[in-house]
Amino acid sequence: IADKTEDSLTDPSCRVVYSSAWNIDRAARNCAMRGDEPDAEQAGEAILIVDEVDGLVLDTVPYVHWLHEDTSTVEEFKSWVKARSNRVRVSGLTECCETGNGVYSRAGSFANRTFFKHESAVLFVYCLEEERWCLSPVLGSSENMWAEKTSSGNSSLPCSGPWDVLTGSTGHPVVKVG
């Protein structure tokens, strides 16, 4: 019986060899570099116990490393995130407020905060106060608002989820960023 050494893997007198994947890989490379051919009969008579856990994860670092920097995927992901933060979707408004449903695109800045404008109607999603987001036909107005939501913190984007419907509006507005 032999231990985890590279020499044990090539010693014909060893019939049971306990080894790590790293030692097997190294022995195979050295054998190939010397131009040696493995003895198939000898290999068929030996018992090889490979300890992949200790040799690969617990005692040492992985014995083979692959690192490929994929800049195209990183840029694609950044673009995707940016595009998703440029849109807001509103649903759940009914009757006279149904025109408020749809996609709102980033349109500019109001009171140092981003605001969003409906793609086909004159409606806005904007931050009126530090934590109060509004849906209204008049940008910056504290009157005539259809829905509102108070965010938890000073967020640069509106809160996703159900919003509170205000007097004169109908439905159950739900806002989704992205």
N, C-alpha and C positions, 0 to 999 in steps of 0.2 A: 504494500500500500504506500502510495506517495502523497506528498502534500501539494500545495498550490505553486510549485515552481515550474518554470518553463522546461527545465531539463527533464522533469518527470514525464512530460508529454512525449518526449522523443526517446526515452530510455526503454529498450526492448524488454528489460527485466521487470518493469512495472506492469502489473496486471490490473490494478485498480488505481485510478488517478482521480484525486479530488482537485478540481481546478476552478479558476474564475474565467469568465468569458474574455477578460483582458489578456490573460496568459495564453489562451487558445489562439486568439487573434495574433498576438506577438509571435508565438511559435510558428504559426502558419506563414507569416510574413518573412521571418528569418529563414525558414526552410525554402521558400520560394526564391529569396535573394541568393542563397547558396546554390540553387539549382537542384536541390534534392527532391526526389519523388517520394511520396509517402508509401510505406509498406502496407499494402491492403490486407495481407494475411495477419500481420502483427496487430493492425488496428482492429481487425475483426475479433481478435482474442482478448482484447483489453476492455475493461469497464471504465467508462469515463463519467464522472459525476461533476456536473457543471453547477457551480453556485452563482447564479446570476444576481441574486439579491445582494449578498454581501459585496461581491466584486463590482457590482454596477451602481448600487445606490448608497448603501449604508457605510461601508468602510472607505470608499474612494469616490472620486467623481466619475461620471460615465466615461467609459473607455473609448467611445467614439463620439465626436462632436460634429454637428452640421450647423453651419450658420450661413444663411443666405439673406442678405438685406433686400427686401422687396419694396423699393421706393415707390413703384407704381401703385401698389395696393395702399400704401400709407397716404399718398396724394389722393387716391380715389376715395378713401375713407374720410379724409378731411373735407373734400368737396361735398360728400354726401351729408356730413354733419352740418356744414355751412348751409346747404340747401334746405335741410330740414328745419333749421332755426330761422329761416326766412319766411316760413309759412305758418299760418294758424287756421285750423278748421273749426267751424261752428256748426252744430247740428241741434235739433230739438226745439227750435222756435216754430211756432204754429200761427195759423190764421194771419192777422195783419202784420206779424213780425216774420213771416216765413222767408221773406227776402233776405233776412239776416243770416240764413244758413248758407254755407259755402266756404270757399277758400279766401283767406285774407293774406295778402303779400306784404312783406316789409316795405314801407313807403318812405320812411324818413325818421326824423327825430322830433319829439315834442317834449318840452321841459326836461331836456337831457336824457330822455328815454326813447326807445324804439316805439314806433306806432305802426299798425298794420291797417291796410285799406282793403275793403271788399273788392274782388275782381270785377264785379259787374254792377254793384249798387253803391250808393254814397253812404257807406257805413264804416266805422272805425273801431279798432280795438287799441286802447292806449292806457297808459298809467296816469291817473289823475293826481294822485298823491303818492307818497312814498311806497305804500303797499296796496293801493286800491286800483285794480284794473277794471276798465269799463268797456262796454259795447254801446255805441251811440251813433246816431246819424250826424252829430256835430262834434268835430274833433276838439277836445279840451273842455267840453261843456260838462257842468255838474248837473244840468237839467236835461230832460228828454233822454235819459239813459234807458236802455232796454234791459241790460243785465250788468252785474258787477261781481267781482270776487276779490277778497282781501288775501294777499299772498302772505306766506310766513317768511318774512325777510325781505330784503331789498333786491328783488329779482329783476333781471334785465328782460325777462320774457314773461308773458302771462302764465297764470296757473292752468295746468291741464285738469280737466274734470268738470263736474257740474258747477254751474254758476247760479247765483241768485237772480231770479227774474224780478224786475221792478214793476211798480204800478203802471198799468196801461199796456204792458207787454204780455204776450201769451206763450205758453209752452214751458219746456224745461231745458234751457240751454246747456249744452256740453261743449267745452272748448278743448281742443287737442292741438298742442304745439307740434309742428313737424308734418 
